[in-house]
Amino acid sequence: MNLRYGNAFKAVRKVAKYTLSAMYPMVVRICPLPKVMSIPETLEKINRDKSSIARFGDQEFLYFLDKLNLPFQKYDERLATMMKEILMSEEPNILVGLPIGYYSLENLSKRTTRFWRCQIAWVYPRLRKHLRPGKVYANASMTRLYMDYEDKSKSGGYFEMVRKIWDGRDVLLLEGEKSRLGVGNTLFDNATSLQRILGPAQHAFSRFDDLLASAKQHPKDKLILVAMGPTAKPLAFELAKAGYQAVDIGNLDIEYEWYLRGATSKVVIPGKYTSEAVGGRNVADINNEKYNAQIIDRKL
């Protein structure tokens, strides 16, 4: 386990957070943040132009900057190199997303605001050399539409905008074997059809080539959705380069579950891998005939 996640460093982390948060105004003044679209702008472009997107979050940045083993993805030099290449790419119809903190701190909860102030102060001076000057980045938080906001009144409308991406489409979903996106809720009810290729719940990059090859067996008019942690970025990017519309949807289903429940904290969703909730990585088996029938391949 990486020491930065251990209880022994809890007090050190607390001090570091307050120090970094105080440094944030100076950091963004010295290193102006990149141009990032709003969440509605990002969703409108994906829907209008049938764009693909690879999304980056705080842990992906730490992964390649600090060569960090994550709880769900051990460090791999090839994956780190692919991430850096994606951030600098100029593919015209492949959006690259940066998280909400790089767009604005407005309307974020106090905890989330403090998190992004700390994360940007720590990461951005080192990250900026991996970003293309003048590039307009999409908003990676197009899948994080509920939990982190003070005013959640727009969340329902945002979820409907996301669901338009697959409205009336045949969908292929690449997901971790314990993710089970859409199971037990209405997230994909407006898709014409849904098939699933399952990858490992953790350390999915070990099966990257097999997952990519399996997805490429499908016709290019099929929408491909990817939810597989850091591995989703190169999967979405390589599939988009091959002519598919590929959308990295990450934590969307868990956010939707929290929204439907009116949750006020990141709670475990039974039967689904809930990486950000305590105990959420211990996932029970389920017996769901519809879900089982949708699984067409396993690369575990």
N, C-alpha and C positions, 0 to 999 in steps of 0.2 A: 504493500500500500504506500502511496506517496505520502511523505510526512506532512505535507501542508494540509492534508485532510484529517490528521489525527487529533485527538483530544489534547495531547500534550502541548500543542501549539495554539490552543484556543485563545489564550490571553494575548499572545503575540499577534494573532490575526486581528483581534479587536483593536489593539493599538494601531496596527498598520492601516486598518480601514479608516479610522478617524484622521490619521495623518494624510493618507492618500486623498480622502474626500476634501480636505482643506487645500490640497495642492491642485485640485481640478481646475479652478479658474485660471491659474497661472499656466497650466499645461495647455489648455485650449486657446489661450491667448498667444502663446509662443508657437503652438502647432495647430493652426486652424483645422477644424474637422472637415472631412470630405462632404461633398454634396450627396444627400440621401433623400430619396423620394419618401413621401408620406405613405402610410398603409393604404389609403384609398387609391392613390396614384399608382402604387404597385399592383394592386388587384385589378384596377381598370386596364392597365397595360397588358397584363396577362390575359384577361378576358378579351380585350379588343384585338390584340395582335397574335394571340395564341403563343405567347412567349413561354420559354422555359425559365426555370430559376434554380440556382444553387444558393443556399442560405448559410451564412456563417454566424455563429454565436460566440460568446465569451470563451467557451471551453475549446473551440477549434483554434482560436487565436493562441491560447496558452499551449495547446498541443504542439503547434509547429514552432512557436517562438521559444518555448522553454523545453522542448522535447519531452513533453509531459505524458506520462502514462495516466490515462483517465480510467475511472472505475469500470467503464464499459468499452474502452478501446485502448489497447496497449499501443505504445509508440511504434510507428513504422515509418522509416525514412521515405519510402515510396509514396505513402499517403500524404506525408507532410509536404513533399515536393509537388504533388498534384494540387494540394490546397493552394500553395503559393502561386502556381501557374493559373489557377482559376481566378484568383483575386486580381491578377494582372491582365486577364484575357480581354480581347476586343471583339468577341463573337457578337454579331449584331442582334441576334434574337435570343440570346441567353443572358438573362438578368443575373447579376451577382448581388446578393443581399447582405447588408450590414445591419446589426441589431438596432433596436429603437433608441438606445442611448446615444447613438451617433447621429440620429435625426433630431431628437428633442427630448428634454426631460419633463416637458409640460404634461400634466395630468397623471404622471406616474405616482404610485404610492411612495410614501416616505422611505420605506425600506428599499424599494426598487431604485428610487432616485439616488440614495446613498450607494447602492451597489454599482450603478453605472458611473457615478463620479469616481469611485475607487478604481473600477476596472479600466476606465479610459485613462486615468492618470497613470496607472501602472503599465498599461499595454500600448497605448496609442503612440507614444514617442518611438517605440520600436516597430510597431505595425505599419506606420505610414510609408515606410520604404517599400512595402509589399503591395501598396495600392497605386493604381495608375493615376497620375496627376490629371485633373480635369474630367475624369470619368464620373458619371452620375450613377450612383449605386442604388439598387432597389432596397426596400425595407424588409429585412429578414424577419421582422416581427409580424409579418402578415399571417403567421400561424399562431401567434401569441396574442389573443384578442380579448382576454377577459381578466385573468388573475392579477396582473401587475398594475391595474389602473385604479385611480381614486374614483372617477366617474365611469361606471361601466354601462351607461345607458346606450352607447353606440355598439356594444358588443354584438347584439343580435343582428343588426344590420351588416356588420362586418362578416359574420358567419354566413349570411345569405350571399354576400359578394363572393366569398370563397367557394361556396357550393355551386355557383354559376360556372366555375371552371370545368366541372364534369357534368353539367346539366345536359342530359340527352346523349352522353358519350359512352362508348365502351371503354372501360377502365382496367388497366393492369396495375396492381398495387404490389410494390416490393417493400416488404416490411420484416422486422424481426419476428421470430417465431412466437414471442410472447406479447407482441404489441396489439394485435387483434383490432385494428382500426375499424370503427364503424359498427362493431359487434355490440348489439344491445342498444343502439341509438339510431337516429335518423340521418346521420351525416351523409351517407351515400345513397339515400333512398331515391334521389332524382337522377342517378346514373342509369343508363340503359342496361349495362351489365357490369359485373365486377369479378375479376379473377385475381388470385394472389400467388406470388412467389415468396416463399419464406426463406429468410437468411438467419444466421445465428442471432440470438438475443443480445450477445456481447461479442466484441472483437470481430465484427462482421467483415472487416477488410480482408480477413484471411480467405474469404470466398468471393472477393470482388470480381475476379475474372469469370468465374462460373456464373455469378448473378448477372453480369453484363451479357454474357453469351446467351443465357436463357431468355432474358428480356428481348434480345435482338431477334428471336425466333418469331416474334409477333409482328403483325402488319403495322405500318407506320402511321395509319390513321387512328390507332388506339392511343388514348391518353395514358401516360405512365406517371404514376404517383410513387414517390419514394419516401420511406420513413425508416431510416436505418442509421441514425446517429451520424458521426463524421463520415462514414462511408457513403452516405446519401449524396454528398457534394460531388465527388467524382462520378458516381453513377448517373446522376441527373445531367452532369456536364457532358459525359461521353455519349449518352443516349441522345441528347439534344444535338450534338455534333453529327450524329448518325442520321438525323432527320426526324426524330420523334419530338413531340412536345412532352417534356419531362419536368415535373414539378416536385421539388423537395418540400414535403409538407410536415415533416418533423413531428412536433408535439401537438399538432392541431386537434387530434381526437381527444387527448387528455384535457386540453383547454375547453373543448366542447362539453365534455363530461362535467367539468367543474362548473361551467356556465349553466348547464341544465339543472344541476343540483343547487345552484346559488351558493357555491362553496366560498368561504371567506379565508381559507388557507389551503395549501397544497396537500390534499388528502389522497390516500391510496384509492385507486379505482379497482375493485375486485375483478380478477381475471385478466388484468392488463398490466403491462410493464409500466410502472409509474416511477421513473428514475429520480424525480425531484422530491418525492415524498418518502418519509421515513418508513422503511419496510416495503417500499414499492417495487423492489427488484426481486422479491420472493413472490413468484406468481403461481397460483394454482392452475391446474389443468381445467379445461372446460369441455363440455359435450354439447356442441351446437351444430346441428345437421347442416344448416345453411352455410355457416362458416366453413365447415369441413368440405362441403361440395365446391366451394370457391377456390380451394387450394389446388393448383395445377402443377406445382413443382416445389421441391425443397432442396436448398443448398445449405446444409447445416454442418 
